[in-house]
Amino acid sequence: MKLVIDTEARTLDRVEGDVRTSLPLYSDDAFEAIADLYVKVGWNQKYLYTFSWMGRPIIQMPDDVMRVQEAIHAIKPDLVIETGVAHGGSLILYASLLEAMGEGHVIGVDIEIRPHNRTAIEAHPLFKRITLVEGSSTAPDIVAQVRDKAAGYKRVMVLLDSNHTREHVAAELEAYAPLVTPGSYIVATDGIMAMVADTPRGKPEWTEDNPSRAAEDFAARHPEFTLLPEPPTPFNESTLTRQLVTHWPQAWLRRNG
Ligand SMILES: C[S@@+](CC[C@H](N)C(=O)[O-])C[C@H]1O[C@@H](n2cnc3c(N)ncnc32)[C@H](O)[C@@H]1O
């Protein structure tokens, strides 16, 4: 596929084989084509590895950070559980939102919390709202530990951002979805893998082996959850109807009720 952008004629042409489709450059459809490529090339160039939140690196697209903020503000969870801690930026993000809202705790699970990351997370002023659990997110003793710690919370939201294979995410969904309270979410992040499978850093098997597939399988097995195409947007004064810039497509599973 070729994209031909003519800024003087204000057109974007998509050429597939012999078929050429011309779009006005300043249109939602042209923005969608540009956004898809921006996400794809940006993923390959590790654009998401250029951000931090209150001093800790956060490996997320800013657009997804905005959406998760909107969801946390709407749900007002008193417990956020995340698998996949890395440098801790996303834990600090959730803790900062809960701190601003005056209530709530965060549990972060990672198979390996490197000593320099642990030291920095534990030294952060928001660590008072965070519990770290070290071990594989699907190991029965780790799942049991998190379940024990989650007991008694009233509004629980879960984000899965650890090992992104379909099999691992499927196991995480089964382990942690029972903790999610009605109206809240379990989010299988990084379904972007399907879209970037053919990039230089991607792998062909990712077209099927990815978190979105695990979320779709889970939704088919669990009618108590609905897989949303994207999270609700509390504000939208544009004509755009899709969230075009995200690494979390087919990710948001809402517990019904
Ligand atoms: C993409 S990073 C997490 C990024 C982080 N959530 C953020 O937004 O900055 C993935 C993390 O998952 C962890 N991980 C990989 N396999 C895991 C497993 N089986 N259980 C728990 N954590 C795992 C890795 O050690 C790594 O720190």
The ligand as a MOL file (V3000), in Angstrom:
LIG
                    3D

  0  0  0     0  0            999 V3000
M  V30 BEGIN CTAB
M  V30 COUNTS 27 29 0 0 0
M  V30 BEGIN ATOM
M  V30 1 C 5.8250 -3.1700 29.1700 0
M  V30 2 S 6.6190 -3.3910 30.7080 0 CHG=1
M  V30 3 C 5.5040 -2.6110 31.8120 0
M  V30 4 C 5.4090 -1.1420 31.6010 0
M  V30 5 C 4.7060 -0.3580 32.6890 0
M  V30 6 N 3.3730 -0.8460 32.9440 0
M  V30 7 C 4.6530 1.0960 32.3070 0
M  V30 8 O 3.5830 1.5540 31.8580 0
M  V30 9 O 5.6610 1.7860 32.4270 0 CHG=-1
M  V30 10 C 6.4090 -5.1160 30.9820 0
M  V30 11 C 6.8560 -5.6400 32.3410 0
M  V30 12 O 6.2600 -6.9200 32.5020 0
M  V30 13 C 7.1170 -7.7200 33.2530 0
M  V30 14 N 6.7660 -9.1450 33.0560 0
M  V30 15 C 7.0890 -9.9650 32.0280 0
M  V30 16 N 6.5930 -11.1960 32.2270 0
M  V30 17 C 5.9050 -11.1470 33.4030 0
M  V30 18 C 5.1570 -12.0870 34.1410 0
M  V30 19 N 5.0200 -13.3640 33.7310 0
M  V30 20 N 4.5680 -11.6780 35.2940 0
M  V30 21 C 4.7090 -10.4040 35.7350 0
M  V30 22 N 5.4260 -9.4810 35.0820 0
M  V30 23 C 6.0020 -9.8310 33.9260 0
M  V30 24 C 8.5240 -7.3460 32.7870 0
M  V30 25 O 9.4600 -7.6590 33.7940 0
M  V30 26 C 8.3540 -5.8480 32.5260 0
M  V30 27 O 8.7960 -5.0960 33.6350 0
M  V30 END ATOM
M  V30 BEGIN BOND
M  V30 1 1 1 2
M  V30 2 1 2 3
M  V30 3 1 2 10
M  V30 4 1 3 4
M  V30 5 1 4 5
M  V30 6 1 5 6
M  V30 7 1 5 7
M  V30 8 2 7 8
M  V30 9 1 7 9
M  V30 10 1 10 11
M  V30 11 1 11 12
M  V30 12 1 11 26
M  V30 13 1 12 13
M  V30 14 1 13 14
M  V30 15 1 13 24
M  V30 16 1 14 15
M  V30 17 1 14 23
M  V30 18 2 15 16
M  V30 19 1 16 17
M  V30 20 1 17 18
M  V30 21 2 17 23
M  V30 22 1 18 19
M  V30 23 2 18 20
M  V30 24 1 20 21
M  V30 25 2 21 22
M  V30 26 1 22 23
M  V30 27 1 24 25
M  V30 28 1 24 26
M  V30 29 1 26 27
M  V30 END BOND
M  V30 END CTAB
M  END
